[in-house]
Amino acid sequence: MTSRIPRDSRLRLVRPRPLAAAPRAVNQRRPSRPAPRPPEGTPAPAELARMARTGLAGPVRVARWADAALGPGSDGATADGKATLSESTARRAAADLGLSLAQVRADWDTARLAGLVEVHGDSARPGWRLRAWDRDDSAVLRGWVALFDAWSLAHPEHEEHEPAAVAEVVSAMPQLLSFLQLSAGPVPVEQLLDLLQQRVTELRTERCEVPYEPGTEQPAGAPGPAEPAPAADPPLDPLLDWALKALASVGALTYGAGQATLTPLGSWAVWVKLEQICVAAQSPAGNIEQSAEDMLRGCAQLRPNAARAEYRAWLAARPVGSAVTQLIDAARGEDALLRGLAFEALRVVGAPAEPDVRAVVVEPALRPYALLWLAEHDGVDPEDAHEALTRDEATWLWVDTAAAVADHGEAPMLVRHLEAAVQPTVPQLLDEVRAVGHPRTVQVLVALAAAHPDPALAKAVRRAAFQVHTGG
């Protein structure tokens, strides 16, 4: 019987649709809420970025000095495996920049906390934020928020403070900062101390820490205390003083004359954190507490907009660095659908994911996805991003996507996937698919042969699958 479709039929070159847009994904969730606006009186992002640049001018200067003076071909900047400046390097920086040794060390530590310098093993290198510092306001604000998050490290506590008490104060500070943000003005330290004491008491109650006090009646039969009563809890006054000074050192608030006031940057950052909590609490599909792999599986049932809302909610609930690591680990698995969805989620992450995405370009299974991500990140139109791939890489991606469709889609989708191939004819596609060496080639070709309505084309595809299977 003669087929109505010639064996060398031309294939239309079209951009493949995202897997998240599969027709079977019909359970569209409620639309995401409109983008929230910061409180009235909050400066514009450009003005906030200008403030952040001013506050971090010293750390930026030291980071750029290290980039120029300690780059490839010169001695490393660190010697202890923790990215701490060595004594000789710190003295050299102080001499070159006209700063004191203490100021150089302080600025270097701040640059690390703000992501201007990134630690990799026993060495440090300029962070992506330093490269984008002068041209990207969002990079500047992300860097300042990273420093804001690390306020307790920017100004370490005194050694005489009990570690447990310090941890309680750090845990209680978000509530105090929220109160300062809502107050929108100076707040007496006495009022903050009262709020801190209440919050610390709540934290201890949540841990069921009910101290036994001598002289109180014990339940019948209960053994007497074998140990002396614990010492009284340390006063919170000095710890609150430390916390307020630490927050002032990063530019989040002003502290003096018995009162504290959030700066515009501090107020904006607290609002950002509150909004992130709200987004996480409004997860469209309830995947916030799931692992990256389980979250991506849940998003496979959503349409693109709903999936992106779910990615944003999942990302808001965890640190960016660990979230990116989890997504890339999920992409390394055997499920091709999760690979594609993981990189869709990384598109939501944006610039902070760039170093990790660049690092996986050397991994064959992730390379095509990473190259497309980087091309779009560099401003290439998504419709043209495929030009960043070689013919073999595009073919490998075609097979990987076909594997995802075969595992999770429907037969007509797999047939339509032929239109996304870069090869102009079916015989040429089969030749290059056989040569590219994808581990799922046989399964993909068998599934395509079973799904295609044209008997002649299906026979050619089955023959190619058999040849790959037998090594012929």
C-alpha positions, 0 to 999 in steps of 0.5 A, a space after each residue: 500500500 502506498 503512503 499518502 506521505 512521502 518518506 522524505 516529507 519536509 518537516 516544518 521548523 517551528 519552536 517547540 512548545 513548553 512541556 508545561 503547556 501540554 493539552 492534558 494540563 487542564 486544571 488551571 488554578 486561580 490567577 495569581 494576585 496582582 503585583 503588590 506595591 510597597 507602602 506609600 512613601 517608599 522610594 522608587 527602586 532606582 533611588 533605593 539602589 542608589 542608597 545601596 550603592 552608597 552604603 556599599 561603596 567601600 565593600 565594592 571598592 575592595 572587591 574590585 581591587 581584589 578582582 584586579 590585583 588577585 585575578 588569574 595569574 596572581 596569588 590567591 586572596 585567601 589562605 584559610 579555606 574560608 575566603 578570609 584575607 591573608 595578612 599580607 593581602 590585607 596589608 597590600 590592599 590597605 596600602 593600595 586603597 589608603 585604608 586601615 587594615 581593620 577597614 579593609 577586613 570589614 569591607 571584605 567581609 561585607 562584600 562576601 555577605 552581599 554576594 560581591 565576592 563568592 567563595 568556591 572551595 578554598 578560593 574567592 572570585 568576583 560575584 555576578 553582582 559585582 559585574 552588574 553593579 553599575 548597570 543593574 539596580 535589581 542586582 544591587 538591591 539583591 546584594 543589599 538584601 543578602 547583607 540585610 539577611 546576614 545582619 547577625 554575621 556582619 556585626 558578631 555578638 560578644 563572646 560573653 553572650 550565651 549562644 542560646 540567648 543570641 539564637 533566641 534574639 535572632 529568631 525574634 528580630 523579624 517580629 521587631 522589624 515588622 513592628 518598626 516597619 508598621 510604626 513608620 517612625 522612631 520607636 523607643 528602645 524600651 518598647 522594643 525590649 518589651 516586645 523582645 521579651 514577649 517574643 522570647 517567652 513565646 519561643 521558649 513556650 513553643 519549645 515547652 521549656 517550663 523551668 522548675 522553680 524550688 518551692 513549687 509543688 511537684 506532682 505526687 511521686 515525682 522525683 526531686 531535682 537531681 541538679 541545682 536550679 538553673 541560673 537565671 536567664 541572661 538579661 536581654 538588654 545587651 542583646 537587643 543593643 547588639 542586634 540594633 547596632 548590627 542592623 544599623 551597621 548594615 544600613 537597615 536602621 538608625 539607632 541612638 538617643 534611646 530609639 530606633 528607626 528603619 531607614 528607607 532601605 530597611 523598611 523596603 527590605 522588611 516589606 519584601 520579606 513580608 511579601 515573600 511570606 505572603 506569596 509562600 502562604 498562597 501557594 496555588 497548588 500546595 507544593 511549598 513544602 515539597 522537594 524540588 522533584 515533587 514540586 516539579 511533578 505537581 507543576 507538570 499538571 499546570 498551565 505555564 502561568 500557574 506553574 510560574 506562580 507555583 515556582 515563585 511561591 516555592 522559591 520564596 520559601 527557601 534560600 535562593 542558593 539551596 533552591 537552585 541546587 535542588 532544581 539542578 539536582 532534579 534536572 540531573 535525574 532520569 525524567 526528561 520532563 523534570 529536566 525541562 521544568 527545572 530549567 523553567 523554574 530556573 528562568 523564574 530565579 533569573 540572574 542569581 542562578 547564572 553561575 550554577 547554570 554556567 557550571 552545568 554546561 559541561 554536563 551533556 544531559 544538561 548542556 542544551 537546556 543550560 545554553 538556551 537558558 543562558 542565551 535568553 538570560 543574555 537578552 536573546 529572543 526566546 524564539 531565536 535562542 535555539 541558534 545557540 545550539 549546535 545541530 547535535 545539541 538541538 537533536 539531543 534536545 529533540 530526543 530528550 523532549 520526545 522522551 518526556 512526551 512519550 512518558 507523560 504526554 499523548 500519542 498525538 503530541 509525540 507525532 506533532 513533536 516531529 515539527 520541532 526537529 531541525 532536520 528538514 526530512 524524516 530520513 535525515 532526522 533518523 540518521 542524526 537521532 541515531 548518531 547523537 547517542 541519547 540513552 532514550 533513543 530506542 524508546 523514543 523511536 518505538 513510541 513514535 512508530 507506534 503513534 504515527 498514523 502513516 504506515 510507511 513512516 512508522 516502518 522506517 522509524 521502527 527500522 531505525 529503532 531496531 538498528 540503534 538497539 542492535 548497534 547496526 
